Amino acid sequence: MASVNLCFHGIGTPQRQLEDGEDVYWITEQVFADVLDLLDGRPDVRLSFDDGNASDHAIALPALQSRGLTATFFPIADRLDQAGSLATEQLRELVAAGMDIGTHGLRHRPWRGLTDAQAEEEFVVARQRIADAVGRPITEAACPLGRYDRATLARLRRLGYSRVYTSDRARCRDESWLQPRYSLWSSDTAGSIREIVQRRPSAKQRLLDGARIAVKRLR
Ligand SMILES: [Zn+2]
C-alpha cells in the first residue's frame, strides 16, 4: 500500500538557540493540532519527528495520545539532555506511551561524503547512545537535512538499519527500505497538508518522483 509520511520538527516556541535555517521547520501548536485532526481514519499517513526538540514531549506526546495516534521520534544523540531538547527520561516516556524511537545521528550534519570516522560517529556511536537511553535496540534512521548519497545508504544497510527516512517529498510503499517524507514548513496550514495527504499523484508524477530519488540514491 502507498503511504504518506509526514515529518515534524519543532512545535510552538523553540526553547533553545536554533541552527541556521531550522526556524522554517517550526510550526505553531494550532497548525499541529489541525493537522493531527485531519488524520482520523487515515492509517496510511505515518508521522515522524526529527531533531528531538523538547516540544516532542511537551506538545506532541499529549496531542498524539489524546487522538490515539503513534509516531516515530528521531532524536540527535548529542542533543539529548541539553536545554530545549528531549531529556533521557522524556524519551523513555515516549517509549512507554507506545512511540517508536530511531536515530537522527550524532551531530546533525549532512550524511554526504562522510569519512569513516564520521560515519562511525553518526551511524554506530549515536545509535548506541540512543539505544542505551531508551533501553532497547534502535533500527531506524532519519537523514539529517534530508541529505544522503550512495555510500551513506550502503553503510546504513551494512550496519543493519531496517529502514531509512529521507525528506524527498514523495509517496512511499510501506515495505520500502528507503522512506521519503514530507517535512512540514512554518508556511504550511491544515489546508496545504490536506492537499498532500489527499492528492493522488499521476503516473507521470510517480515516475518523476522515482527518477528524482534514484539520482540521489546513486550519486
Ligand atoms: Zn534534523
Residues whose N, C-alpha, C, O or C-beta is under 5 A from the ligand:
A	BS01	ZN	D50 D51 P144 L145
